[in-house]
Amino acid sequence: MKFIRYFKDVLRFNQLNPANNKICFYCEGKNYWPHLKPVVLSLLEQGREIVNYVTSDDNDPALEINHKLLNTFVIGEGFIRNYFFDNLKSDVVVMTMPDLDQYQIKKSKKVKKFVYIHHSLVSHHMVYRPKAFDAFDVVMCAGTHHNEEISAMEKTWQMPPKQLINHGYGRLDSIIANQENRAENNIKKILIAPSWGENGTIELMGEQLVDTLMQMSYQVILRPHPQTLKFAGKTIEKIAHKYRDNERFNLETGVDSEQSLHQSDVMISDWSGAALDYAFGLLKPVLFIDVPKKVQNPRYKELDIEPFESSIRNQIGVVQTMDLNGLQKNIEALIHSGNEWQDKLLTLRQEHVYNPGTSGDFAAKAILEMI
């Protein structure tokens, strides 16, 4: 039984010698591995400390790594995971999951430093819940906007002070490194990769958008956010069933792979961080469906800082009205003007994102200094 196996892994972790338990990573699942991967691999390459990697996913790609300095543990979710965090001991714990100490996952007093690594380039203060980052001791900032926002949150909302590291964004580094995987398509491929929630594109108008694109003879890839699959699965099933026999439609149910990003000609998104990955990673513009903003913190305006995903969208793409009038015209314009966007997007990436291409090494260095 998985329950017994997970519990044994928790016991095995708890029995680690303190000298071998200085660095611990926690990963929710394979969709978050790309954000931790560059840091883990850099630490292993430097060979100075044992790395303990704890995941809730039996299919986490990190479990396939065989390295003398890497220990892996699978703990699942629910009670076992809660028990693990309640009893967690380590010098440094690194994770991509916000809301530490707000819900089931509690902050163990036996951990010296909890470190947050971003799984998106979006801002802190609009799409995340209030207090989502309060319990972390260190935040690895992906870009200049994160430093500005946290400083303002500490001052305005009395958030406990953080150590801020100019880190960067591992997922972006991977996309940049794999640009040679781009493909020239005879039939233009449109990737739909929006955010999730009641005002998300799929939730509001997913079937209408796919129907419209399929009528235009594009190859359509629907790449819903994992939370959309969880909470709006019936909508996804309806679309997939309608086009199950159409070779021009493909449903991609995981966001850990980069293949659809590299193979597509245009991304359609909304307020998703995936749009920033696409624009800054591939230097290609994005078509944004103008659905209502994704707001999980209604107090975000108190900071008087426009969220990054809002301030940047008109600089990295085109905004499309929800009625979809002019959709094909906008798509074709983006396809044919792609080369004109590259220099602009490269400049924006250099201005707003730390250490593009080398963020893993910067994070690894900072972690080693912490211990």
N, C-alpha and C positions, 0 to 999 in steps of 0.2 A: 504493500500500500504506500502511496505517495506520502501520506501523513507521517508514517513511521520513518521513511527515508529523509524527509525534510527535518524531522526532529533530531535524527541522528547527525545530520549535518550541523544543526545548531549546537549540539553537544560537542561535536568535533571542533567547531570554531571556539567554543568557550574553553576548551582544553589547550588552546594555543599558548605556548610560552610567551610571556609579555615581550621578550626580545624579538619575537617573530610576529608581533601583532601591533606594529606601529602604523601601518597604512591599511585601511579597509575601504573598498568601494562597494556601494550598494546600487544595484540596477533593477528597475521595475520589470524589464523584459527586453527582448531583442530589438524593439523599436528605439530603445534608448542607448543601446550599445554604441552606435556610431558617435555619440557625443562623449563617451568615456574612453573609447578605443585609443585615440591618439595619446592620451595621458598615461593609460595603462602600459601601452607599448613603449613609450618613452622611458618610463620608470624601469621596465624590464631590460631595456637596452642599456641603461646606465648601470644596472646590476648592483646597486648599492643596498637595496632593502627588499625584503620579501613583501609581495603584494597579495593581499587577501581580497578576493572578489566574490561578493555575495549577490545572488540573483534570485528573483522570484519566478524565473522562466526556465523550464527544462530545455527549451530550444535556443537559449542565449548562445550566440556564436562564440563568446568568450570561453565557454566550456570546452571548445575544441582545441584551445591553445595548450600546447605541452611545453612548459618551461619550468626549470628547476626552482625559480623564484616566485612562481605563481601558484597559489592555493585557491581552489574554487569550491563554492558551496551553493546548494540550491535549497531555498527555504519556503518556496511557495508564497501564499498570501494568507490573510485571515489571522487566526489565533497564533499560529507558529511564528509568523512574521512579527506580530505584536510582542510576543514573548522574547524574540530575538532582540528587538530594539530596547525593550525594558531592561535587558541584562547585558547590553552591548558594552564591551570594553575595547578601547583602541585609542591610540594617540590622535589619529586623524581619520575621520570618516567623510568620504566624498560621495555625493549623490546629486541626481538631477531632479529629484522630486521636491517640489515646494510644499508649503503648509506643514512643515515639520513642527510637531508639538501642538498642532491645532486639532487633529482628529485622532485616528487610531495610533499613528506612528508618533511615539513620544521621544523626547530628547533625553538620552541617558546621561546622568551626571558622571558616569565613568568614562566618558569620551572627552578628551581635552579640547578638540576642535571639530565642529561640523562645517564642512565646506560645500558650498553650492556651485555646481557647474550648470550653465544654461543649456537648455535643449531647444532654444529658439532665440532669435535676435530681437523679438518684440520687447516692448517696454515693461517695466515692473508694475506700474501703477494703475493700469486700466484693465488688462485682461486677466490679471491674477487677483486672487481674493485678498482682502485686507489681512495684514499680518502674515502673508505667505512666506516672507523672508525673515521675520523677526527673530526666529530661533537660531539662525545660522550665525556662526562666528566669523566666517570668511565667505566672501562672494567673489567668484572668478568672473569679472566683468567681460562681456563679449565685445563691448564697444564703449565709446565715450559717453553715450547716452545713459548707460547703466550707472556709471560713476555719478553723473549729475543727478539722476533720479534718487539713488540711495542717499546721497547727501541731503537732498531735499526732504526725503521721507524721515530721516533721522531728526531733522530740525523741526519739521511741521507736525509729524505724527509721533514724535518721541520714540522712534524705533531705536532699539539698542544699537550702539555703534558697531560697525563692522570693519574688518580688515578687507580692503578692496585690492584685488590683484588685476592688473591689466593683462588679461589672459588671451581672449580671442574666442574662436568658435570652431570646435573640432569638425562638426559636420560640414562646414563650409570648406575647411581645408581638404577634406576628402573629395568633395565635388570638384574643387580646383585641380587636384592631383589626377583625377580621372577624366579630364576633359577630352582626352583622346578617344573616349568611348562614344563620342558624338556620332550620329549616323545621318547621312543624307537620305531623305525619304522621297520616294516617288509620290506617295500620297501623304499630304501634310498631316502630322499628328498633333492633336490638341490634348493637353493634359489638364484635367480638372482636379485641382488640389486645394480645396477650401478649408476653412476652419470648421469648428463644430459648435453646436449650441442652437437654441431656438431660432436665432436669427442667421444661422449659417446658410450658405447658398444651397446646399443639398437639402437641408430641412425645409427651406422656404420655396425652392423652385428647381430642385434637382432634376426631376423628370422633364420639366419644360425645357431646361437648358440642354439636356442630352438629346431630346427630340429635335430641337432646333439645329444642333450641330450635326446630327446624323442626316438631316435633310440636306445638308451642305456638302455631303460626300467626304467629310474629313474622317480620318482615323481618330477615334475618341477613346481616351484612357480615363477612366473614373477612379480616382485615388482618394477615397474618403479618409478622414482622420479616424484613428482607432475609437475615439469617443463617439463619432457619428455611427460607426458600425454597432456600437454598444447600445446607443439610445435611439437611433433612427434606422435600425436594421431593416424594418419593413419597407421603408422607402428604397433602400439599396436593393433589396430582394426584388421589388417590383420592377425597377429599372433593369436589373440583370436578367430577369425572366423575359422581359419584353425583347431584349436584344441578344438572347442566348445563342441564337443561330446566325447572328450577323458577324462576319469576320472583321468588320470595321470597329467593333466595340470590344473593349477589354476592361474588366474589373480588377483592380489591384488592391488587395486587402491588407497589405503591409506597407509601412512607411520606412522600413529599414533599408530597402534597396534603393539604389540611385538610378537604375536602368531607365525608368520611364522619364526621369528628368533629362538625361543625356539624349534620349532618342526623340523627345518631343520638339516641336517647332515653336509652340506657344503654350504658356501656362495660363489657365484661367483660375483665379483665386478670389479672395475677398480680404479678410483681415488676418489671414493665416501667416505664421512665420515662414511657411514653406515658400511663399512668394519672395521673401527676402533671400532665402537660400538660393533660389533659382536665379534671381537678378544678379546677386553679388558673386555667386559661384560660377555661373555660365555666361555672365555678361549679356543676358538676353532679357528684353523687357517683358512685363507681365500685364495681362488684361484683368483689371479688378472689377468684379461685379459690385455695384454700390449698394450692398445690403446694409442694414443698420450696424453701427459699431458693436463689437463684442465688448461688453462692459461687465466685469465681475466685481469691480470696486467703484461704486457710485460716487465716491469722494475724490476720484482721481483729479478732478479739475482744481482741487484745493492747492495742488502743487504748482499750478500755473506753468506746467511744462507739457507741451503737446506730445502725445505718445509717438515714438519713433515710427511705428508702422503707419501712423496717420500723416506725419509730416513728410515722409519720404515717398509716399505712393505716387504722387504726381511727377516725381523725378525719375522713377524707375519703371513707369508704364503708363497705361491709359485706363481711365475709369469709364466703365460701361454701365448704363442705366439698367435697372431691373426689368424694364419692359423689353429688353433685348433688341430694340430698334437700332439698326446699324451695326449689329454684332459682326456679320461677315466682313463688312467694310473695315472695321477696326482690326479684326484678326489679320486680314490680308495686308493692311498697312504695317502692322507689327512684323509680319513675316518678311516683307520686302525692305523694311528699313532696319533690319537687325544689325547690320554692320555699322550703321550710324550711331547705335546706342553703345557700342563696346567701350569706346574711350570715356564716355560720360560715366558709365556704370563702374568702370575700373577706378576712376577718380573718386567716386562716391564711396567705393569699398575701402580705398586707402584712407579716406577721411574719417570714416565712421567705425571701422572694424579693426580691432587690435591684432597684430601679428598674423595676418593672413598667410596660411601655408605652414606656419611653425608654432601654432598655439599649444600643441601638446608638449613641446619641450619647455615652454614658459611655465605651464602649469606644473609639470613634473619638478622643475627646479624649485618652484614656490613650495610645493608639498614637502620636498626634502628639507628645505630650510625650516619648515614648521616643526619638524621632529628633531 
